[in-house]
């Protein structure tokens, strides 16, 4: 007996939800005639943001220190030290206040906000449901075009997911910034799900 025909379709689904968290990355740098001086100066600059980083609504995810020798040709010209701090704003009501204070500490660069969700699982479940519905709709369309009927689901494979978000970047200004003029309102986060399905095809009843 010949195998029953099958059809394989891919589906994609999306769910958008307003962000409830924001991620920022700060970079500080300092130079000196030697490593000790450069690191000490860097510590002074980072210390200016210590109270903000330890404040309510702010969670530091990681800190990375680097130190390197500066060269001009084959001659040493001192040392440069830097620290990269990644943090999450867990309370968006303090975002503008926190960002203004951080910029006042004069970091070399600020990247963000990168909008995220505290719990993306409900959005992911919704996106997966849309992906399966899309795959089934495609399969039904092919079955109808073949003059057949869509049968049972044989296999389903998760083909990956993602949550693309908008990224803003700025450099620290020389004067105290007017952060409220930057329009940093939370943006929708789109969660995407993809799946591959295999369905049985059966002949239509005559």
N, C-alpha and C positions, 0 to 999 in steps of 0.2 A: 504494500500500500504506500503510495507516494506521501512524502511529508506534506503537512498542511502549509500553505503559503504564509509568509510573515511579512510584516512591513515595519521598518525602523524609521522613527522620526525623532527629531530634536525639538525641544521646547525651551523657551526663554521667558522668564517672568521678572517683574520689577515691583518694588514697593518703596514709596517715598515717605519719609517721616522727618519731622522737624528736629534738627540737632538739639541735643541737650547737654553736650559737652564740647569743649574746644581744646585743641592741642597747640602749643606754642613751643618754639625752639629759640633759645637765646645763645649768642656767641659773644664772649668777652676776650679781648686780647691786650697784651701789654709787652713792652720791650724794655730791655735793660742791657748794661754792658756785660752782664754775666747771668747765669741761670738763677742764682739766688735773688738777685735784684728784680729780674723779670717776673719770677714767681711771686715775690712779695708784692710787687705792684699789681699783679693780677688779683691777688687775694684782696687787696684794698678795693679794687673795682667791683669784684663779685660781692664783697661784704655790703656794698651799698644796696644790694637787692635782697639781702638775707631776710629782712623782716617780711618782705612781700612774698618770698618763696615759702616762708613758714606760716603764712597767714591763712585765714579761712577761705575755703573754696579753691585752694591751690594744692595740687599734688605733684611733687617732683618725681618723674619716671626714671630719669637717668642723668648722670653727670659724667663727662669725659674730659680729662685733663691731657694736654699735650704740651711739650716743650721742645724747641728746636733751635739749633745754632743758625744765626744769620751770616751769610757769606757775601762778600763782594769780590768776585774773582776767586783768588785762592786765599784771601785774607778773611779771618773772622771779624765780623762787624757787630758782635754782641749776640743777644739771645732774644727770642720771642716766645712767649707763653700764652696759652689760650685755654679756655674752658667752654664746653658746649653743654648746655642744660636743656633737657627736654621736660616739659611739664604739661599737666592737664588742668584746665579750669573746670572744676566739677560743679560750680555754681555760676551760671552765665550772667546772673544779676551783678556780679562783681567784675565781669570781664573788662569793661572800660576803665574802672578804677585801677585794677591790677595792671593792665597794659600801660596806662599813663605812668604809674609808679615805676614800672620796669624800664620804660623808655627814659624816664628821668635819671635812672642809674647809668645811662649812656653805654649800653651794650654796643658792640661792633655791628651786630646784625640781629634782627628779629624776623623769624619766619612764622607766618600764621595769620589768623587762626585757621586750623584745619578742623572742620566740623565733624563730629563723631556722635555716636550713640552710646549711652551707658550700657544698655542691654539691647543688642541688635537681634536677639533671637526671635522676638515676635515678628519683626519685619522680615527676617529670613524665612520664617514659616510661611508667611503670606506670599513672599516671592516664589517659594517652591510650589505652592498651590497653583499660582498663575502659570508657572513653567509646565507643570503636568497638564493643565487644561490646554495650554498652547500646543503641546505635543499631541494630545488626543484629538484636538481640532484638525491638526494637519493630517493625522492618520485617517480620520473620518473622511476628509476631503479626497485623499488618494483612493480609499476604499470605494467611495461613491463613483469616482472617475473610472474605476475598473469594473464597475457593476457588481461589486461585492459588498459584504457587510463586515464591519469591524468586530472582531471577536475579543477574547480575553487578553488581558495584559500578561505578557510572558516574562519580560525583563524590564527593569528600570535601573538606570545608572546615573548617579550624580556626576554632572560634567563640570562642576566648579561653580564658584560664586565670587562675588566681589562687592565692595561698597565704595564706589568712587565718590570723592567729596571735593569741594572747591578749596583751593589753597591761595591765600593771600601772602604777599611778602612785602617787607618794607625795611628801610634802613633807618637807624635811629637818628632823629633830627638833632641839630645843635641846640635848639631851644625846647622848652617844655611843650609837648605836643598837645594839640586840641583833638584828643582821641574821639570825642563825640562827633566830630565832623567826618570821620572815616566811614561811617555807615556800616559798622560791624554787627549787623543783625544776624541771628542764627539762620542758616540756610537748610533746605531739605537735604537729607542724606538718602541717596538712592541705593538700595540693596538689590543685587541681581542674583538670580539663580538660573542654572541651566541643567537640563537633564536629557538623557537619551532613552527612548522607550522602544520596546519591541512588542508588537501586537499580532495576534492571530487574525488571519483573513478567512472568512467563510463565504460560501456561495449564498446568494440571496434565494429566498424561498420563491418558487415559481407558483 
